[in-house]
Amino acid sequence: MAEKRQENGELSLIGAGAVIEGKIKTEGNVRIDGKLVGDIVTKANAAIGAAGSVEGSVTAKNISVAGKVQGTVTANEKLILEAKSIIRGDIRAARLVIDEGAMFDGKCAMTGHSPDAKGS
């Protein structure tokens, strides 16, 4: 994950080779290195590893994608699409970083600041 500082010490991890069906909702950080068929909702950070795959929506404070996402991605602050990432779906983020080689197929909406920011 691009952000080294964590809001809290909790980390939910879906390891490589694991396939999970359902919705993940947590206050802590989430990392997907396996496959998730369902949605992720967290107030902290989410990372989709290079071998990770999500078929559903991802909503988090900061999101880093190195793998594949098929669905809506909403980052309240920053979204990072790493070099070999693939996103098929709409994205929404206050800040967006796209590395060369990333693939994105959908609509993009950007806000000038995060919904929680005051006076920016």
C-alpha positions in Angstrom: 0.0 0.0 0.0 1.3 3.5 -0.8 0.4 4.9 2.6 2.8 3.7 5.2 1.0 5.4 8.1 -2.1 3.5 9.2 -5.1 5.1 10.9 -5.3 2.2 13.3 -3.5 -1.1 13.7 -6.2 -3.3 12.1 -5.6 -5.0 8.8 -8.0 -7.3 7.0 -6.1 -9.5 4.5 -7.4 -11.8 1.7 -4.4 -13.9 0.8 -3.3 -15.1 -2.6 -5.3 -18.1 -3.8 -8.3 -17.3 -1.5 -11.7 -16.6 -3.1 -14.2 -14.7 -1.0 -17.8 -14.0 -1.8 -19.6 -11.3 0.1 -19.2 -7.7 1.4 -16.3 -6.5 3.5 -17.1 -3.6 5.9 -14.5 -2.5 8.4 -13.0 0.6 10.1 -9.5 -0.7 9.5 -7.3 -1.2 6.4 -8.0 -3.9 3.8 -5.6 -5.7 1.4 -6.7 -8.1 -1.3 -4.2 -10.4 -2.8 -6.8 -13.1 -3.7 -10.2 -12.7 -5.3 -13.2 -10.9 -3.8 -16.6 -11.2 -5.4 -18.4 -8.4 -3.5 -17.9 -4.9 -2.1 -15.3 -3.3 0.1 -16.3 -0.5 2.4 -13.8 1.0 4.8 -13.1 4.4 6.4 -9.3 3.6 6.3 -7.2 2.5 3.3 -7.7 -0.3 0.7 -5.1 -2.0 -1.4 -5.6 -4.5 -4.3 -2.3 -6.4 -4.8 -0.8 -7.3 -8.2 -2.5 -10.8 -8.0 -5.6 -9.4 -6.4 -9.0 -9.1 -8.1 -12.3 -7.5 -7.0 -15.6 -7.9 -8.7 -17.6 -5.2 -6.9 -17.3 -1.7 -5.6 -14.4 -0.4 -3.5 -15.0 2.6 -1.2 -12.1 3.8 1.1 -10.2 6.8 2.2 -7.1 6.0 0.1 -7.0 3.2 -2.5 -4.1 1.6 -4.2 -4.7 -0.7 -7.1 -2.0 -3.0 -8.6 -4.4 -5.8 -9.7 -7.9 -5.8 -11.2 -11.2 -4.2 -10.2 -14.4 -4.6 -12.1 -16.8 -2.1 -10.5 -17.1 1.4 -9.0 -14.0 2.7 -7.1 -14.5 5.6 -4.7 -11.6 7.1 -2.9 -12.5 9.9 -0.4 -8.9 11.2 -0.7 -6.4 9.5 -3.1 -6.6 6.8 -5.7 -3.4 5.3 -7.1 -3.5 3.1 -10.3 -0.2 1.3 -10.4 1.5 0.3 -13.7 -0.2 -3.0 -14.4 -3.6 -2.3 -12.8 -6.8 -2.7 -14.7 -10.1 -1.0 -13.7 -13.3 -1.6 -15.6 -15.8 0.7 -14.0 -16.3 4.3 -12.9 -13.9 6.0 -10.5 -14.3 8.9 -8.1 -11.4 10.5 -6.2 -10.3 13.8 -4.8 -6.7 13.1 -6.1 -5.8 10.6 -8.8 -2.4 9.1 -9.7 -2.1 6.9 -12.8 1.2 5.2 -13.5 2.2 4.5 -17.1 0.8 1.1 -18.2 -2.3 1.2 -16.0 -5.6 0.6 -17.8 -8.9 2.3 -17.0 -12.2 1.8 -18.8 -15.0 3.9 -17.4 -15.9 7.4 -16.2 -13.9 9.6 -13.8 -15.2 12.2 -11.5 -12.9 14.3 -9.3 -13.8 16.6 -6.5 -11.5 19.5 -5.5 -11.2 18.2 -1.9 -12.2 15.3 0.2 -15.8 15.4 1.6 -14.3 15.6 5.2 -11.9 18.5 4.4 -12.9 21.9 5.7 -12.2 25.1 3.9 -9.9 23.8 1.2 
